[in-house]
Amino acid sequence: MALVAWPRDRRGACLELARRTHLRSEFIRPAVDQRLEYIAVAEIKIAAERRTEFGKGAARRLRRDKKVPAVVYGHGADTQHVALPAHELMLALKNSNALLSLQLDDGTELVLPKAVQRDPVRYTIEHVDLVAVKQGEKVTVEVPVHTDGKIAPGGLLEHVNDTILIEAEATHIPQSLSISIEGLVVGDSIHAKDVALPSGASLAADPELVVVHVLTAQQVAEEEPEEVVEAVEGAEVPEAPPAAED
């Protein structure tokens, strides 16, 4: 499979996000791999302060002050409780696998988001779990896969998996991976093992995992459900567990 160069216009997106967050956070220039050109996830500096108050009341007060409660764990160290600026954090987390450099009064901490809790109505960030990482440390992450090109006439492209699991250095996680679908015909598939990875990264997913597959229009029609099953009146719907507050 032909290797596909990473689109250069992604650099413009990184610079624009940096401009929008310059008051309280700062982008470090993304790394560019020399073997297979790609744009790594940018390291984002973001202001952080340690928390000494916990519980629902303290969390509500933080949110009123436009801050988000967060915890940092990893490397066998004690859990750290911090507060992050809500707007800057929201912008940072628009990036897949955002690499955050927390700027604390007593030093810096390099972290990756592990879990994000959002308000179900406003979709604002309520709480975030962060895992500490180190320069050169390998991490396993899900990376989006984008397609380039067009398939041959007569087929329909099915995106079976939009992400694949890879292992990469925490400071060199690719923003996305790219595959060429140019000229694929009905019946063709691209598997995880066919996806070109940047230098230093390795595949952590099943090599036979199907990423995209080309179907006929008839196959798509046959896979569509023939009828919609309505909810049974009076049936109980399990409630989602309450979000943790701290």
SULTA-V318022 format. One record per pair of residues at least 24 apart in sequence whose ideal C-beta (glycine too) atoms are under 10 Angstrom apart, sorted by the first residue. I is the first residue (numbers start at 1). J is the second residue. Records with the same first field share a line. If there is no record, write none. Layout:
BEGIN
I = J + J
END
This chain:
BEGIN
1 = 179 + 180 + 190 + 193 + 194 + 195 + 196
2 = 148 + 149 + 179 + 180 + 182 + 196
3 = 35 + 36 + 37 + 178 + 179 + 180 + 196
4 = 36 + 37 + 38 + 146 + 147 + 148 + 149 + 177 + 178 + 179 + 180 + 181 + 182 + 195 + 196
5 = 36 + 37 + 38 + 148 + 178
6 = 32 + 33 + 36 + 37 + 38 + 39 + 40 + 146 + 174 + 175 + 176 + 177 + 178 + 198
7 = 37 + 38 + 39 + 146 + 148 + 176 + 178
8 = 37 + 39
9 = 39
10 = 38 + 39 + 175 + 176
11 = 39 + 42
13 = 39 + 42 + 94 + 95 + 175
14 = 39 + 40 + 41 + 42 + 44 + 95 + 175
15 = 42
17 = 42 + 44 + 91 + 92 + 94 + 95
18 = 42 + 44 + 91
20 = 87 + 88 + 91
21 = 45 + 46 + 85 + 87 + 88 + 89 + 90 + 91 + 92
23 = 47 + 85 + 87 + 88
24 = 84 + 85 + 87 + 88 + 103
25 = 84 + 85 + 87 + 88 + 89 + 91 + 92 + 100 + 101 + 103
26 = 88 + 101 + 103
27 = 92 + 95 + 101
28 = 99 + 101 + 171
30 = 99 + 171 + 172 + 174 + 175
31 = 169 + 171 + 172 + 173 + 174 + 198
32 = 172 + 198
33 = 172 + 174 + 197 + 198 + 199 + 200 + 201
34 = 198 + 199
35 = 196 + 197 + 198 + 199 + 200
36 = 174 + 177 + 178 + 196 + 197 + 198 + 199 + 201
37 = 198
38 = 172 + 174 + 175 + 176 + 177 + 178 + 196 + 197 + 198 + 199 + 201
39 = 174 + 175 + 176 + 198
40 = 97 + 99 + 168 + 169 + 171 + 172 + 173 + 174 + 175 + 198
41 = 95 + 96 + 97 + 98 + 99 + 112 + 141 + 143 + 168 + 170 + 171 + 172 + 173 + 174 + 175 + 176
42 = 92 + 95 + 98 + 99 + 175
43 = 98 + 99 + 100 + 101 + 110 + 170 + 171
44 = 88 + 89 + 91 + 92 + 93 + 95 + 98 + 99 + 100 + 101 + 102
45 = 88 + 92 + 100 + 101 + 102 + 103 + 108
46 = 84 + 85 + 88 + 89 + 91 + 92 + 98 + 100 + 101 + 102 + 103 + 111
47 = 83 + 84 + 85 + 88 + 89 + 102 + 103 + 104 + 105
48 = 72 + 80 + 82 + 83 + 84 + 85 + 89 + 100 + 101 + 102 + 103 + 104 + 105 + 108 + 109 + 111 + 130
49 = 82 + 83 + 84 + 85 + 102 + 103 + 104 + 105
50 = 80 + 81 + 82 + 83 + 104 + 105 + 106
51 = 80 + 81 + 82 + 83 + 246
52 = 81
53 = 81 + 83 + 246
54 = 81 + 245 + 246
55 = 245 + 246
56 = 244 + 245 + 246
57 = 245
58 = 83 + 245 + 246
59 = 83 + 126 + 127 + 243 + 244 + 245 + 246
60 = 245
62 = 86 + 127
63 = 119 + 124 + 125 + 126 + 127
66 = 124
68 = 93 + 116 + 117 + 124 + 125 + 126 + 127 + 128
69 = 117 + 125 + 126 + 127 + 128 + 244 + 245 + 246
70 = 100 + 102 + 111 + 113 + 116 + 125 + 127 + 128 + 129 + 130 + 246
71 = 114 + 115 + 127 + 128 + 129 + 130 + 131 + 244 + 246
72 = 100 + 102 + 104 + 109 + 111 + 114 + 128 + 129 + 130 + 131 + 132
73 = 111 + 114 + 129 + 130 + 131 + 132
74 = 109 + 111 + 112 + 114 + 130 + 131 + 132 + 133 + 134 + 137
75 = 131 + 132 + 133 + 134 + 137
76 = 132
77 = 109 + 132
79 = 129 + 246
80 = 104 + 109 + 111 + 130 + 132
81 = 246
82 = 109 + 111 + 128 + 130
84 = 125 + 128 + 130
86 = 124 + 125 + 126
87 = 125
89 = 113 + 116 + 125 + 128
90 = 118 + 123 + 124 + 125
93 = 118 + 125 + 128
95 = 173 + 175
96 = 141 + 142 + 143 + 144 + 163 + 173 + 174 + 175 + 176
97 = 139 + 141 + 142 + 143 + 144 + 168 + 170 + 173 + 174 + 175 + 176
98 = 173
99 = 133 + 139 + 170 + 171 + 172 + 173
100 = 128 + 130 + 133
102 = 130 + 132
109 = 133
110 = 134 + 135 + 137 + 170 + 171
111 = 170
112 = 139 + 141 + 170 + 173
115 = 244
117 = 243 + 244 + 245
118 = 243
119 = 243
120 = 240 + 243
126 = 243 + 244 + 245
127 = 243 + 244 + 245 + 246
129 = 244
131 = 170
132 = 170
133 = 169 + 170 + 171 + 173
134 = 169 + 170 + 171
135 = 169 + 170 + 171 + 172
136 = 169 + 170 + 171 + 172 + 200
137 = 169 + 170 + 171
138 = 167 + 168 + 169 + 170 + 172 + 200 + 201 + 202 + 204
139 = 166 + 167 + 168 + 169 + 170 + 171 + 173 + 204
140 = 165 + 166 + 167 + 168 + 202 + 204 + 205
141 = 165 + 166 + 167 + 168 + 170 + 173 + 174 + 201 + 204
142 = 166 + 204 + 205
143 = 168 + 173 + 174 + 175 + 176 + 177 + 195 + 197 + 201 + 205
144 = 174 + 175 + 176 + 177 + 178
145 = 176 + 177 + 178 + 179 + 190 + 192 + 195 + 211 + 212
146 = 175 + 176 + 177 + 178 + 179
147 = 178 + 179 + 180 + 181 + 182 + 184 + 190 + 211 + 212
148 = 178 + 179 + 180 + 181 + 182
149 = 178 + 179 + 180 + 181 + 182 + 183 + 184
150 = 181 + 182 + 183 + 184
151 = 181 + 182 + 183 + 184 + 185 + 186 + 188 + 212 + 214
152 = 181 + 182 + 183 + 184 + 185 + 186 + 188 + 214
153 = 185
154 = 185 + 186 + 214 + 216 + 217
155 = 181 + 184 + 185 + 186 + 187 + 188 + 213 + 214 + 215 + 216 + 217 + 219
156 = 186 + 213 + 214 + 215 + 216 + 217 + 218 + 219 + 220
157 = 181 + 184 + 188 + 212 + 213 + 214 + 215
158 = 189 + 210 + 212 + 213 + 214 + 215 + 219 + 220 + 223
159 = 210 + 211 + 212 + 213
160 = 189 + 190 + 191 + 209 + 210 + 211 + 212 + 213
161 = 191 + 192 + 205 + 209 + 210 + 211 + 212
162 = 211 + 212
163 = 205 + 211
164 = 191 + 192 + 193 + 195 + 197 + 203 + 204 + 205 + 206 + 209 + 211
165 = 192 + 203 + 204 + 205 + 206 + 209
166 = 192 + 195 + 197 + 198 + 201 + 202 + 203 + 204 + 205
167 = 197 + 200 + 201 + 202 + 203 + 204 + 205
168 = 197 + 198 + 199 + 200 + 201 + 202 + 204
169 = 198 + 200 + 201
172 = 198 + 199 + 200 + 201
173 = 198 + 201
174 = 198 + 201
177 = 201 + 211
179 = 211 + 212
181 = 211 + 212 + 214
184 = 212 + 213 + 214
185 = 214
186 = 213 + 214 + 215 + 216 + 217 + 219
187 = 213 + 214 + 215 + 216 + 219
188 = 212 + 213 + 214
189 = 213 + 214
190 = 214
END
